[in-house]
Amino acid sequence: MTTRPNTIGTPWYFVVLVTAAIAISYFDRQTLPVAISAIQKTIPLSDQQFSWLQFAFLIPYALLYAGGGRMLDVVGTRRGFIVIMLWWSCACALHGLAMNFGFLLATRCLLGMGEGGAFPAATRVVAEWIPTEQRSIAMGIINAGTAVGSVLAPPLIGIILLTLGWRMVFFAAGAVGFAWVLWWSITYRGTNTASIATIDARVVARQLSFTDVLGMRKVQVLVFAKFMSDSAWYFYLFWLPKYLYDVRGFDVKHVSYYAWIPYAASGVGSFLGGWFSSFLLRRGHSLDFSRKLALGLSALFMPVVMLVPHVPVGWALALFSIAFFCQQSWSGLIMTLPADIFPLSAVGSVSGLIGFGGAIGGAIFGVVAGFLLGHGFGYGTLFLIVGTFHLIGFLAILLVGGRVQPLKTPDFLPI
């Protein structure tokens, strides 16, 4: 029997609540890239320094993705998410006090530390409340929150920039996070264990340690796949506004008008990727086939970004939209896999490690991108490289990752 902790505490209500948190997360991390043109009038920044700001966000983000996931497994979803959101909202607001590059670097680091636990918390909510056949839809909806935040960021930040200045962008974003904490604290209660997938009883009896999780080939493959795909994703996320400023001649108004379009496509992709995988499950296909087919189709179209430098700006935005659609379809599906495969006691740890791999990939390639741009290479070279990353990640899942199915006892024996 499903337990309802309060009158509005239905499982899908909690999915909406977490989707809002993810939207805030992506809005907050987009504040700097969208506002960078205005910030540079106060704090001059080179391409290499801009890349180091992304590095300063992503390295602690990666570490706290893994650490935050483990923390959530220990203290629980409700308390863990309160700590996470309070931290990153404070960090976002502190950006508005920056007077130099060093201060921005420190606040970017603090923001990454806080946001690292968001998706592990989201995955735990899905594992706690949503049955297997609906999980990819739920995670697709939650992952669509990335699009909501990213779509809202260019126009809203543009309005604030043009009326109140860039510092108020960060203060306003932090205030929204504090409001969400109050909402979450009042409404989220309890755990619904009825939705947790049937798992080998010997696995449930043995609580998986962090060492057990690290030693599993399935985890290692998913971490590698996320490392590859998010190397591309964070490049798009952080460098798209700057590309439009530097190469396509956009100003703040143009970015506000048009930069939201690929992010809107990413939201549609998040939902449709999850829906398609659940549709296959309902039609009687195996969990393994349903997840891998959707992941493979998502990866297949990512190389379209290689064409971006060679087409007019309208077509470039269309190609970005295809890539963003497929990327977020991929992302929602790959973050569903921990809930599909692992017991609840390990879901936070596994999803944290997967996110750790993704953030490390983004951090490394972000610095590589800054280096290449600073040494005579153009964006065309970068688009050519990142267009291959999802295909490499999918081939690893297909060839090395084994079947997608609930964990059995032999799966956590040493490899």
N, C-alpha and C positions, 0 to 999 in steps of 0.2 A: 504493500500500500504506500502510496506517495504521501509524504508528510508535507503539510503546508504550514510554515511557521507563523504566517499572519495572513490577513485577508487579501493582500495584494501580492503575496509571495509565491506566485506561480513560477514554474521553471522558465517560461519564455519571458516573463517580466524580468527575471534576473539576467537573461541574455541581453535584453534591451539595456539594462543598467550597466552591464559590462561594455556593451557596444559604445555607450556614451563615454565611458572612461577611455576607451581606445581612441575615440574621436578626439578627446581632449589631449591625449598623448601626442597624436600626430599633428594637431594644431600647434602644440607647444614646441615641438621639434622643428616645425616649419617657420616659426617666428623669425629666426636668424636668417635663413636663406632668402625669405621673401623681403625682409627689411634691410638686407645687406647693402643695397645701393644708398639708402638713407644713413645707415650706420657709418659707412665709409666717409661721409662728409664730416663726421665727428672723430672717428677713429680710423685712419688710413690702414687698409689691409691689402696685402698682395694675394695672388692666387695661392701661393704656398702657405701663407698664414691662414687663409680661408680653409685650406685642406687640413691644417693642424687643428682648427676649431672643430671640424667634423671628427678628427681622430680623438680629440679630447672628450667628445661626447661618446664615441662608440666603444672605446676601450673599457671605461668603467661600466658602460651599458652592458657590454659582453660579460664582464666579471660578475656584475650584480644580476644579470639574467640567470646565470647558473646559481649564484649564491642566493638570490631572491627566490628562485624556484625551490631550493632546499629549505629555506626559511618558511615558505608557505606550507610545505609538507609537515613542518614541525609545529608552527603556531596556528595553522588553519587559514582558510581563505579570507574570512571576514576581517580579522585583526591585521593580517598581513597586508591586505589591500589598503587599509586605512593608513598604515605607516608609509607604504609606497607612494600613495597619492599626495599625502602631506609633504613628503620630502621633495618630490619633483615640482610641486606647485610653488613651494618656497624658492627652489632653485631657479625656476623660470622667472619669477618676479625679480630676483636679484640681478638678472641680466640688465634690467632697466637702470641700475646704478653704475654700470660700467663706464670707466673713463679712459681705459687703455686696453690694449690687446691682452695683457696678462690677466686682467680681471675677467674679460670675456672668456678666456681659456679656462679659468677656475670655475666660473658659473656653468659653462658648458659641461665640464666634468661632473659637477654636482647634478645637473639635469640628467645626464646619462645614468648615474648611479640610481636615481629614483625610478626612471622609466624602465629599467631593466626587469623589474618584477611584473610588469603589466600583463604580458602574454602568458607567463606561467600561471598567474592568477586566473586569467580568462579560461585557460585550458582546464584548470581544476573545477571551475564552475560548470563547464560542459560535462566533465567526467562525473561530477556529483549529481547533476540534475537531468541530463538529457540521455535518452536511450540510444544505443548504437546506430540504429537505422536513421536517426535524425541528427546525429552529431555533426556531420559535415555541413548540413544546412545551418545549424547553430553557429559553428565556427565560421562559416561563410558570412553570416550576418554580423558576427563580432568583428571579423576581419574587414568587413565593409566600413566599420567605424574608422579605419585608416583613411578611407576615401572621404568620409564625411568631414573629418578634421582637415584633410588636405584640400578639399574643395572649398571649404569655408575660409581657409587661411588667406589665399591671395586677395579676394575682395574685401574681407573684413580688415585684414592688416593694412591693405591699401587705404581704406577709409580712415583708419586711425592714424596712419602715417601722414596723410594729407591734412588732417584736422588737428591732431593732438601731438604728433611727433613720435619718433620711434621708441622712446622710453616707455610711453604709455601702453604700447603693444604688449610688453612683457608684464606690466602690472595688471592689465586686464586679463591676460591669459592665466596668471596665477590665481586671481580671484575666482575664476570659473572652477578651477580645480578644488579650491576650498569649499565651494558650494556643493560639488559632487561628493566630497567626503561626508558632509552632513546628510545628504540623500542616502548614501550607502549605509551609513551608521544606523539610520532610522529603519531602513527597510530590509536589509539583508540579515537573515537569521537561519541557523540550522544547516543540516546536511540531509539530502535525500539519497540514501544508499540503495534505493530500489532500482535506480537506473544504471548502476554499475554493471558492466558486462560480466558474464560468467567466466571465471578464470580458474585455472588449475588450483585445487585446494591446497596443494603443497606450496604453491607460490604465495598464496594468501597467508599461510601459516608462517612462512619465512619472510619477514620484513626485509625488503631489499635494501642493502646499504648503498652508500654513494659509490663505493668501490665496485660493487656488483653491477651497478648501472653503467659505470665507466667502461667496464670490461666487456660489455655486450656488443657484438658485431652490428646488430640492428641499430643501436644507438650511435655507434661510430659512423655508420653509413649515412644516417639522417643528419648528423652534425656536419659531415662533409658536403652533403647535398645543399644544406642551408648555407654553408660557407660560400659555395659557388653562387647560388641564386641571389643571396643578399649582397654579395659584392657588386652585382649589377643593380639591385634595387636601391641601395643607399647612394650609389652614384646618380641614378635618376632622381632620387628624392632630394638630395642636397645640391646637385649641380644643375638641374633643369632651369630654375629661375636665373641662375648666373649665365648659363648658356644663352638663354633668351635675351638677357641684358647685353652680353659681350659680343655674341655672334649675329643675332638676328635684329639687334638695334632696338629692343624693347625698352620702354621706360616703365615707371611704377604703374601708370595707368594701364598700359598694354598688358603687363603681367597680371594685374588685377582682373582685366577683362577675359584673358585667354588661358592663363596657366592652370586654371581649375579644370579644364576639359579632360586632360588625361587622368586626373585623379577621380573625376566622376566615372570614367570608364573603368577604373580600378575597382570602384565600389560595385558596379554591375558584375564584373568578373568575380569578385569575392562571393557574391550570392549565387551566381549561375554555376560556378565550379562546384560549390557545395551541393547545390540542388541536383546537378547532373549526376554526381557520385551517389547521392541518396536515391535518385531515380533508378539507377542501375541496381542498387541493392533491393529496392522494392520489386524490380522485375525478376528477381531470383538469382542475380549474379553474385558471385562470391565477394567478400569484403576485399580480398586481394585484387581481383579484377576491377572492381568498382573504383577503388582508390588509384590504382596504377594507370588505368585508361585516362581518367580525368587529369592526372598529373602529366602524363605523356602528351596529351593534346595541348595542355597549357605551355609546356616547354617547346613544343614544335614551332610555335609562331614567334618566339622571342627574337630570333635573328632579324626580324623586320627593322630593328633599330639601326642595322648597318646601313640602311638607305637614307637615314635622316639627313646627313650633310649634303645629299645630292638632289634634294627636292625643294620646292618652294615651301615657305613657312606653314601654309595651310596644310599641305600634305605631311609636313614634318609633325605637326600636332596630331594628325590622324594616325601616323605611325607610332608616335608615343602613346596614343590612346590604346592601340592594339597591344602594345607591349605592357602597358600598365594593367589592362584587362587580364592578360594572361598571367602576369606576375602575381597579382593578388588572388586569382583563382588558385594558382600553385601554392601561395603562402597559406591560405586558409586550409587547404587540403593537407599540407605537410604538418601544420600545427594541430590537425585533428588526429594524426597517427598516434601520438602518445596516449590519448584517451582510448583509442582502438586497441592498443597492444598491451599496455602496462596497467598494473593494479593502481588504485587511487593513491596508495601510500608512496608511489614513485612517480606519479604523473607530473608533479611540479618539478621534480629533479630532472626528469627526461626532457620536458619541454624547455626548461632552463638551459640545459646543455645544448639543445638544438639552437635556441636563440643565441647562445654564446657563440656558437660557430658562425652564425649569420652575421653577428655584429663584428666579430673579428675580421671576417672577410670584407665587410664594408669599410672598416677602419684601415685595413692594409691597402685596399684598392683606392680608397679616397686619397691617401698619401701618394700612391703611385700616380693617380690622375693629376694631382697638383704638380708633381715632379715632371711628368711628361709635358704638361701644358707650359711649365716654366722653362722647358728646354727645347722648344721649337716644334713639338708635336701638336697636331690639331685635335679637335674633338672627333674628327673622322676616325682616327686611330683608336680612340677610346671606345667609340660605338662599335667598331669592328671587333674589339676584344670582348666587350661585355655581351655581345650578341650570341656568344657561344656558351656562356656560363650555365644557363638552365639545362641545356642539352647534356652537358657533362654531368651535372648533378643527377638528372633523371637516369642516365645510363648507369651510374653507380647504384641507385636504388634498384633498378631492373636486374642488373647482373650480379650484384653482391649482397643486396639487402635482404634476400629471402622473402618468404610470404608475409603479407600483412594479415595477421590473425592474433587473437589474444595470447598472451605469453604462456608458455608451457615450461615445466620445470627444467628440461635440458637447455633452454635458451639462456639461463643465467649461469650455466657451468662455464669454467674458464675456457677460452678459445686458444 
